[in-house]
Amino acid sequence: MTEQPPASALDDRRARFAAAWEALPANTRGALWLLTSAALFTVMAVLTKFLGTRLDTMQVAFFRLFFATLIIMPWLIRHGGFRPAHPRLMTLRGVIGGGAMLCMVYAFVHLPLADAQAIQFAQGLFLVPLAIIFLREVPGPRRIIAVILGFIGVLIMLRPSGDFEPAAFVALFGALLVAGAAVMVKLVADKDGPLTMMLFSGVFGCGMAVIPMALNWIDPTPYEWIMLAGIGLVGAGAHNCFLRAYRVGEATAIAPIDYTRLIFAGTAGFLFFGTVPDIYTIIGAVIIAGTSFYIARREAAVARAKAAAAAQADDA
């Protein structure tokens, strides 16, 4: 039997690792968190697609949300995240976020992984018009042009030849809902934390999926139960790593790392399901990713300019 190192030795190793981690530049730590998030999101997508080959899509979606919500319960209890400061807005965000998750699961089941992942990145394009409507933001002409070009990329992915997949429109609607949820974050993030947002999305998403799941119930095998719990665990971990990434790193510096999800999804789709992205997917994905990244950089630049102007006004 292998002897376990004494507790003091383990504590020493943890302390040295923590010190080495904190010594890394903030953007490096953010990039590593985001890379881990991208890998975990891909694992979640693969598990979702495997489960969707036999189980009903809403059954997979329900347990994805149920187990993820169950996992965050200890932290919610510890931090008291059950009572939102903005109950009406948080309820609306829960409905939008839950609906977005249902659309995402449907897209992963019914589309090649690379296609579903690329269309998801269209959420950055929807953010601009939604911010105009609900946040009264006024974008410059370059951001408007970037949005138009990005949606051209979306149209290319939706197959201009007419041979389109209806699930692609579900994925696109899901991207719109994700953008709407992101706008809601700006309205409630002053007092309500990410755990509360995850709780409401999980509860309302489960509520939307439970009836269609019950009507189309298929008894999962023991192996499938493990996978269902796994997508909840991996999904919660991916979300946690994503939040940590943007908490420590600058958005403009680490955002390109998130697009490794396209590479991971394309590779996983080929290895596990034998799908190869076609020319429409590749061209559309490049356009969507490029324009979304440009919009993110412009928004960060505008935010820095506003912060600098506010600081000068305070000094004056």
Wavefront OBJ file of the C-alpha trace (Angstrom):
o trace
v 0.000 0.000 0.000
v 1.332 3.440 -0.959
v 1.961 5.675 2.022
v 0.233 9.051 1.997
v 2.450 12.086 2.626
v 1.874 13.739 6.011
v -0.656 16.567 6.192
v 2.073 19.138 6.818
v 3.818 18.140 3.581
v 0.546 18.424 1.637
v -0.145 21.839 3.134
v 3.368 22.934 2.183
v 2.863 21.799 -1.419
v -0.464 23.581 -1.630
v 1.063 26.758 -0.236
v 3.927 26.645 -2.738
v 1.541 25.996 -5.616
v -0.728 28.854 -4.494
v 2.273 31.186 -4.230
v 3.515 30.188 -7.698
v 0.003 30.674 -9.116
v -0.401 34.123 -7.591
v 3.059 35.080 -8.909
v 1.835 34.629 -12.476
v 0.651 37.780 -14.306
v -3.082 38.366 -13.934
v -3.723 37.972 -17.663
v -1.832 34.669 -17.707
v -4.001 33.347 -14.880
v -7.101 34.627 -16.658
v -6.049 32.944 -19.912
v -5.462 29.617 -18.127
v -8.845 29.816 -16.404
v -10.499 30.581 -19.754
v -8.654 27.751 -21.518
v -9.843 25.362 -18.803
v -13.372 26.710 -19.235
v -13.227 26.124 -23.010
v -12.048 22.533 -22.503
v -14.783 21.831 -19.924
v -17.488 23.350 -22.148
v -16.343 20.993 -24.912
v -16.509 17.981 -22.585
v -20.022 19.051 -21.609
v -21.007 19.340 -25.291
v -19.642 15.872 -26.087
v -21.490 14.290 -23.148
v -24.667 16.130 -24.160
v -24.462 14.855 -27.723
v -23.798 11.276 -26.603
v -26.794 11.342 -24.256
v -29.012 12.944 -26.919
v -28.545 9.981 -29.260
v -30.941 7.939 -27.067
v -32.519 10.166 -24.435
v -34.968 12.978 -25.175
v -33.327 16.400 -25.567
v -35.422 17.992 -22.808
v -34.508 15.116 -20.493
v -30.812 15.871 -21.050
v -31.407 19.611 -20.614
v -33.374 19.142 -17.392
v -30.679 17.097 -15.689
v -27.916 19.363 -17.011
v -29.567 22.221 -15.112
v -30.740 20.139 -12.144
v -27.343 18.692 -11.256
v -25.536 21.992 -11.858
v -27.969 23.726 -9.497
v -27.552 20.951 -6.939
v -23.767 21.355 -7.050
v -23.833 25.095 -6.254
v -26.268 24.682 -3.320
v -23.569 24.514 -0.575
v -22.105 27.856 -1.725
v -25.579 29.389 -1.997
v -26.365 28.309 1.565
v -23.050 29.683 2.800
v -23.426 33.048 1.058
v -27.196 33.421 1.318
v -27.893 33.732 -2.402
v -31.541 32.652 -2.276
v -33.017 36.139 -1.852
v -32.244 38.374 -4.819
v -32.061 42.128 -4.440
v -33.936 42.500 -7.756
v -36.562 39.696 -7.648
v -38.489 40.733 -10.774
v -35.422 41.337 -12.910
v -33.797 38.162 -11.590
v -36.931 36.179 -12.412
v -36.863 37.522 -15.967
v -33.161 36.738 -16.225
v -33.832 33.235 -14.918
v -36.416 32.616 -17.639
v -34.074 33.992 -20.327
v -31.026 32.130 -19.005
v -32.929 28.866 -18.612
v -34.334 29.171 -22.130
v -30.851 29.830 -23.473
v -29.564 26.634 -21.852
v -32.416 24.579 -23.357
v -31.598 25.961 -26.812
v -27.906 25.229 -26.331
v -28.538 21.601 -25.374
v -30.872 21.171 -28.368
v -28.238 22.624 -30.688
v -25.465 20.364 -29.372
v -27.666 17.298 -29.831
v -28.919 18.099 -33.327
v -25.994 19.968 -34.939
v -22.324 19.152 -35.499
v -20.449 20.439 -32.457
v -18.413 22.957 -34.456
v -21.573 24.466 -36.004
v -23.381 24.717 -32.666
v -20.367 26.294 -30.988
v -19.737 28.807 -33.783
v -23.359 29.981 -33.822
v -23.192 30.431 -30.046
v -20.547 33.120 -30.522
v -23.169 35.216 -32.331
v -24.280 36.278 -28.854
v -21.651 39.033 -29.027
v -23.337 40.395 -32.143
v -26.771 40.510 -30.501
v -25.359 42.400 -27.525
v -24.934 45.615 -29.513
v -28.591 46.093 -30.636
v -29.879 44.887 -27.249
v -27.629 47.381 -25.444
v -29.008 50.144 -27.677
v -32.597 49.208 -26.807
v -32.331 48.392 -23.090
v -29.183 50.133 -21.856
v -29.469 53.248 -24.034
v -25.901 52.751 -25.283
v -24.913 54.513 -28.504
v -22.415 52.461 -30.553
v -20.054 54.008 -33.073
v -20.167 53.286 -36.813
v -17.314 50.768 -36.611
v -19.183 48.593 -34.123
v -22.329 48.769 -36.256
v -20.354 47.678 -39.330
v -18.796 44.836 -37.313
v -22.277 43.638 -36.280
v -23.480 43.670 -39.897
v -20.431 41.703 -41.030
v -20.903 39.267 -38.157
v -24.478 38.542 -39.157
v -23.291 37.950 -42.714
v -21.106 35.240 -41.167
v -24.196 33.836 -39.450
v -26.075 33.764 -42.759
v -23.194 31.906 -44.371
v -23.326 29.295 -41.606
v -27.094 28.960 -42.090
v -26.382 27.708 -45.626
v -27.094 30.256 -48.380
v -27.725 27.348 -50.773
v -30.991 26.676 -48.946
v -29.803 23.383 -47.432
v -30.155 24.622 -43.869
v -30.686 22.770 -40.616
v -33.672 23.975 -38.521
v -31.664 23.319 -35.347
v -29.318 26.105 -36.465
v -32.130 28.592 -35.909
v -32.679 27.179 -32.416
v -28.958 27.728 -31.785
v -29.235 31.281 -33.115
v -32.232 31.988 -30.892
v -30.228 30.599 -27.996
v -27.416 33.050 -28.801
v -29.978 35.874 -28.720
v -31.184 34.685 -25.298
v -27.601 34.514 -23.986
v -27.076 38.103 -25.121
v -30.309 39.080 -23.380
v -29.124 37.362 -20.199
v -25.835 39.273 -20.443
v -27.724 42.571 -20.684
v -29.731 41.550 -17.614
v -26.461 40.923 -15.756
v -25.588 44.599 -16.191
v -28.923 45.531 -14.638
v -28.703 43.285 -11.557
v -24.971 42.698 -10.968
v -24.701 45.626 -8.532
v -26.259 43.505 -5.747
v -26.928 39.988 -7.097
v -23.981 37.648 -7.594
v -23.318 34.942 -10.215
v -24.431 32.097 -7.929
v -27.874 33.666 -7.563
v -28.057 34.079 -11.336
v -27.099 30.424 -11.856
v -29.740 29.374 -9.307
v -32.550 31.253 -11.057
v -31.504 30.034 -14.516
v -31.402 26.464 -13.210
v -34.780 26.626 -11.469
v -36.655 28.231 -14.357
v -34.871 26.126 -16.969
v -35.875 22.965 -15.108
v -39.415 24.288 -14.885
v -39.572 24.803 -18.649
v -38.121 21.368 -19.408
v -39.962 19.207 -16.857
v -43.280 18.730 -18.741
v -41.806 17.836 -22.166
v -39.286 15.627 -20.340
v -42.066 13.777 -18.502
v -44.061 13.292 -21.707
v -41.065 11.806 -23.520
v -39.352 10.052 -20.610
v -36.831 7.308 -21.377
v -35.345 5.369 -18.462
v -31.623 6.179 -18.339
v -29.155 3.344 -17.866
v -26.804 3.510 -14.839
v -24.040 4.683 -17.194
v -26.328 7.421 -18.567
v -27.178 8.568 -15.022
v -23.465 9.038 -14.407
v -23.161 11.036 -17.639
v -26.203 13.164 -16.744
v -24.622 14.019 -13.401
v -21.350 14.599 -15.248
v -22.724 17.283 -17.568
v -24.061 19.152 -14.543
v -20.728 18.925 -12.752
v -18.666 19.827 -15.815
v -21.072 22.613 -16.822
v -20.903 24.190 -13.364
v -17.108 23.910 -13.427
v -16.902 25.479 -16.869
v -19.073 28.404 -15.774
v -17.003 28.858 -12.616
v -13.721 28.915 -14.570
v -15.237 31.385 -17.047
v -16.217 33.776 -14.267
v -12.798 33.453 -12.607
v -11.063 34.181 -15.902
v -12.757 37.528 -16.405
v -12.444 38.358 -12.719
v -8.627 38.307 -12.825
v -7.789 39.032 -16.481
v -8.431 41.917 -18.859
v -11.224 41.059 -21.286
v -9.362 42.318 -24.357
v -6.238 40.348 -23.436
v -7.838 36.983 -22.712
v -10.956 36.985 -24.963
v -9.185 35.308 -27.930
v -8.595 32.240 -25.730
v -12.348 31.631 -25.603
v -12.335 30.974 -29.353
v -10.328 27.803 -28.734
v -13.777 26.342 -28.124
v -14.178 26.296 -31.914
v -10.982 24.241 -32.267
v -11.919 21.940 -29.391
v -15.449 21.454 -30.760
v -14.242 20.724 -34.294
v -11.664 18.239 -33.023
v -14.124 16.528 -30.652
v -16.763 16.354 -33.386
v -14.308 14.597 -35.699
v -12.894 12.212 -33.074
v -16.161 11.149 -31.447
v -18.820 11.654 -34.128
v -16.903 11.645 -37.425
v -18.094 15.115 -38.481
v -15.840 17.465 -40.445
v -16.675 21.206 -40.614
v -17.552 22.209 -44.189
v -16.467 25.385 -45.947
v -19.599 27.279 -44.872
v -18.933 26.489 -41.210
v -15.279 27.497 -41.444
v -15.900 30.803 -43.265
v -18.886 31.713 -41.091
v -17.075 30.813 -37.875
v -14.046 32.928 -38.812
v -16.255 35.945 -39.581
v -18.344 35.547 -36.410
v -15.293 35.073 -34.187
v -13.397 37.973 -35.755
v -16.239 40.472 -35.551
v -17.229 39.377 -32.024
v -13.643 39.866 -30.846
v -13.491 43.281 -32.494
v -16.728 44.344 -30.787
v -15.374 43.153 -27.429
v -12.204 45.203 -27.922
v -14.168 48.303 -28.916
v -16.491 47.988 -25.912
v -13.496 47.624 -23.589
v -11.845 50.673 -25.151
v -15.008 52.727 -24.735
v -15.325 51.574 -21.109
v -11.727 52.620 -20.386
v -12.309 56.014 -22.006
v -15.433 56.566 -19.894
v -13.579 55.543 -16.733
v -10.721 57.928 -17.537
v -13.159 60.770 -18.223
v -14.965 60.071 -14.936
v -11.647 60.066 -13.046
v -10.669 63.422 -14.586
v -14.047 64.863 -13.643
v -13.599 63.695 -10.045
v -10.119 65.214 -9.879
v -11.451 68.482 -11.209
l 1 2 3 4 5 6 7 8 9 10 11 12 13 14 15 16 17 18 19 20 21 22 23 24 25 26 27 28 29 30 31 32 33 34 35 36 37 38 39 40 41 42 43 44 45 46 47 48 49 50 51 52 53 54 55 56 57 58 59 60 61 62 63 64 65 66 67 68 69 70 71 72 73 74 75 76 77 78 79 80 81 82 83 84 85 86 87 88 89 90 91 92 93 94 95 96 97 98 99 100 101 102 103 104 105 106 107 108 109 110 111 112 113 114 115 116 117 118 119 120 121 122 123 124 125 126 127 128 129 130 131 132 133 134 135 136 137 138 139 140 141 142 143 144 145 146 147 148 149 150 151 152 153 154 155 156 157 158 159 160 161 162 163 164 165 166 167 168 169 170 171 172 173 174 175 176 177 178 179 180 181 182 183 184 185 186 187 188 189 190 191 192 193 194 195 196 197 198 199 200 201 202 203 204 205 206 207 208 209 210 211 212 213 214 215 216 217 218 219 220 221 222 223 224 225 226 227 228 229 230 231 232 233 234 235 236 237 238 239 240 241 242 243 244 245 246 247 248 249 250 251 252 253 254 255 256 257 258 259 260 261 262 263 264 265 266 267 268 269 270 271 272 273 274 275 276 277 278 279 280 281 282 283 284 285 286 287 288 289 290 291 292 293 294 295 296 297 298 299 300 301 302 303 304 305 306 307 308 309 310 311 312 313 314 315 316
